Amino acid sequence: QVQLVESGGGLVQAGGSLRLSCAASGRTFSSYYMGWFRQAPGKEREFVGGINWSGRSTSNADSLKGRFTISRDNAKNTVYLELNSLKPEDTAVYYCAASMIGYNNNYATYAYWGQGTQVTVSS
């Protein structure tokens, strides 16, 4: 079992950047695939991207490629989401999630979720 805690969200102007962190408890963090999702008010949860256990393989939603980068540091039990060139439509609660199966855009793949961190982008 793993517990996830996101941090790093906040209010930023359009064009700005943020780095979100997701700290995991437990000694088996490196065994998990990790994903990032986001959910804006009134919208469905949306896949942002994922990363494999080693960090050598990542995937981003097509619409976000080039702006968002996922990485992880297994020594620190942490996965990161770097958000660049932010737009007001990126405003959402961002969640990290852990899976023993793999990473993809299906939220049912992930067994563990954090509580989310709010990102608000002003125009």
C-alpha positions as a Markdown table, in Angstrom:
| # | Residue | x | y | z |
|---|---|---|---|---|
| 1 | Gln | 0.0 | 0.0 | 0.0 |
| 2 | Val | 1.2 | 3.5 | -0.7 |
| 3 | Gln | -0.1 | 6.9 | 0.5 |
| 4 | Leu | 0.3 | 9.9 | -1.8 |
| 5 | Val | 0.5 | 13.6 | -0.9 |
| 6 | Glu | 0.6 | 16.3 | -3.6 |
| 7 | Ser | 2.0 | 19.8 | -3.1 |
| 8 | Gly | 3.2 | 22.7 | -5.1 |
| 9 | Gly | -0.1 | 24.0 | -6.5 |
| 10 | Gly | -1.1 | 27.7 | -6.3 |
| 11 | Leu | -2.1 | 30.7 | -8.2 |
| 12 | Val | 0.0 | 31.7 | -11.2 |
| 13 | Gln | -0.3 | 34.1 | -14.1 |
| 14 | Ala | -0.8 | 32.8 | -17.6 |
| 15 | Gly | 2.6 | 31.9 | -19.1 |
| 16 | Gly | 4.0 | 31.0 | -15.8 |
| 17 | Ser | 5.3 | 27.7 | -14.4 |
| 18 | Leu | 4.8 | 25.5 | -11.5 |
| 19 | Arg | 6.3 | 22.2 | -10.3 |
| 20 | Leu | 4.0 | 19.9 | -8.5 |
| 21 | Ser | 5.3 | 17.2 | -6.2 |
| 22 | Cys | 3.8 | 13.9 | -5.1 |
| 23 | Ala | 5.4 | 12.4 | -2.1 |
| 24 | Ala | 4.8 | 8.7 | -1.5 |
| 25 | Ser | 5.0 | 6.7 | 1.7 |
| 26 | Gly | 6.3 | 3.2 | 1.9 |
| 27 | Arg | 9.4 | 1.4 | 0.8 |
| 28 | Thr | 8.1 | 0.1 | -2.5 |
| 29 | Phe | 7.5 | 3.3 | -4.3 |
| 30 | Ser | 9.9 | 2.3 | -7.1 |
| 31 | Ser | 7.7 | -0.6 | -7.9 |
| 32 | Tyr | 4.8 | 1.6 | -8.9 |
| 33 | Tyr | 3.9 | 3.2 | -12.1 |
| 34 | Met | 2.7 | 6.8 | -11.5 |
| 35 | Gly | 0.2 | 8.9 | -13.2 |
| 36 | Trp | -1.0 | 12.5 | -13.0 |
| 37 | Phe | -4.6 | 13.5 | -13.7 |
| 38 | Arg | -6.5 | 16.7 | -13.4 |
| 39 | Gln | -10.1 | 17.7 | -12.9 |
| 40 | Ala | -11.6 | 21.1 | -13.6 |
| 41 | Pro | -14.9 | 22.1 | -12.1 |
| 42 | Gly | -17.8 | 20.5 | -14.0 |
| 43 | Lys | -15.5 | 18.4 | -16.1 |
| 44 | Glu | -14.3 | 14.7 | -16.0 |
| 45 | Arg | -11.0 | 13.7 | -14.6 |
| 46 | Glu | -8.4 | 14.0 | -17.4 |
| 47 | Phe | -5.1 | 12.1 | -17.9 |
| 48 | Val | -2.1 | 14.4 | -17.8 |
| 49 | Gly | 0.7 | 11.8 | -18.1 |
| 50 | Gly | 2.4 | 8.9 | -16.6 |
| 51 | Ile | 5.8 | 7.5 | -15.8 |
| 52 | Asn | 7.2 | 4.0 | -15.4 |
| 53 | Trp | 9.0 | 2.7 | -12.4 |
| 54 | Ser | 12.5 | 3.7 | -13.5 |
| 55 | Gly | 11.5 | 7.0 | -14.9 |
| 56 | Arg | 12.9 | 6.2 | -18.3 |
| 57 | Ser | 9.5 | 5.9 | -20.0 |
| 58 | Thr | 6.9 | 8.7 | -19.8 |
| 59 | Ser | 3.7 | 9.5 | -21.6 |
| 60 | Asn | 1.8 | 12.8 | -21.8 |
| 61 | Ala | -1.6 | 13.6 | -23.1 |
| 62 | Asp | -1.2 | 14.8 | -26.7 |
| 63 | Ser | -2.8 | 18.2 | -25.9 |
| 64 | Leu | -0.2 | 18.8 | -23.2 |
| 65 | Lys | 3.0 | 17.6 | -24.9 |
| 66 | Gly | 5.7 | 20.2 | -24.9 |
| 67 | Arg | 4.4 | 22.0 | -21.9 |
| 68 | Phe | 4.2 | 19.4 | -19.1 |
| 69 | Thr | 7.0 | 17.1 | -18.0 |
| 70 | Ile | 6.9 | 14.2 | -15.6 |
| 71 | Ser | 9.8 | 12.9 | -13.7 |
| 72 | Arg | 10.5 | 10.9 | -10.5 |
| 73 | Asp | 13.2 | 10.5 | -7.9 |
| 74 | Asn | 12.9 | 7.0 | -6.3 |
| 75 | Ala | 15.5 | 7.9 | -3.7 |
| 76 | Lys | 13.1 | 10.6 | -2.5 |
| 77 | Asn | 9.9 | 8.6 | -3.1 |
| 78 | Thr | 8.6 | 11.5 | -5.1 |
| 79 | Val | 7.2 | 12.1 | -8.6 |
| 80 | Tyr | 7.1 | 15.5 | -10.2 |
| 81 | Leu | 5.0 | 17.3 | -12.7 |
| 82 | Glu | 6.5 | 20.4 | -14.3 |
| 83 | Leu | 3.9 | 22.7 | -15.8 |
| 84 | Asn | 5.2 | 25.4 | -18.2 |
| 85 | Ser | 3.5 | 28.0 | -20.4 |
| 86 | Leu | 0.4 | 27.7 | -18.2 |
| 87 | Lys | -2.9 | 28.8 | -19.6 |
| 88 | Pro | -6.2 | 29.6 | -17.8 |
| 89 | Glu | -7.7 | 26.4 | -19.1 |
| 90 | Asp | -5.0 | 24.5 | -17.1 |
| 91 | Thr | -6.9 | 25.5 | -14.0 |
| 92 | Ala | -7.8 | 22.3 | -12.1 |
| 93 | Val | -7.1 | 20.1 | -9.2 |
| 94 | Tyr | -4.1 | 18.0 | -10.0 |
| 95 | Tyr | -3.9 | 14.4 | -8.7 |
| 96 | Cys | -1.2 | 11.9 | -8.6 |
| 97 | Ala | -2.0 | 8.2 | -8.6 |
| 98 | Ala | -0.1 | 4.9 | -8.3 |
| 99 | Ser | -0.5 | 1.7 | -10.2 |
| 100 | Met | 1.1 | -1.8 | -10.1 |
| 101 | Ile | -0.2 | -2.5 | -13.6 |
| 102 | Gly | 1.1 | 0.3 | -15.7 |
| 103 | Tyr | 0.3 | 3.8 | -16.6 |
| 104 | Asn | -2.4 | 5.0 | -19.1 |
| 105 | Asn | -5.3 | 7.3 | -19.3 |
| 106 | Asn | -7.8 | 5.0 | -17.6 |
| 107 | Tyr | -8.2 | 6.1 | -14.0 |
| 108 | Ala | -9.4 | 2.6 | -13.0 |
| 109 | Thr | -5.8 | 1.4 | -13.6 |
| 110 | Tyr | -4.7 | 3.3 | -10.5 |
| 111 | Ala | -5.3 | 1.8 | -7.0 |
| 112 | Tyr | -4.0 | 4.7 | -5.0 |
| 113 | Trp | -4.7 | 8.4 | -5.2 |
| 114 | Gly | -3.6 | 11.6 | -3.5 |
| 115 | Gln | -5.9 | 14.3 | -2.2 |
| 116 | Gly | -5.0 | 16.7 | -5.0 |
| 117 | Thr | -3.5 | 20.1 | -5.2 |
| 118 | Gln | -5.2 | 23.1 | -6.8 |
| 119 | Val | -3.6 | 25.0 | -9.7 |
| 120 | Thr | -5.2 | 28.2 | -10.7 |
| 121 | Val | -4.0 | 30.2 | -13.7 |
| 122 | Ser | -5.1 | 33.8 | -14.1 |
| 123 | Ser | -5.3 | 35.5 | -17.4 |
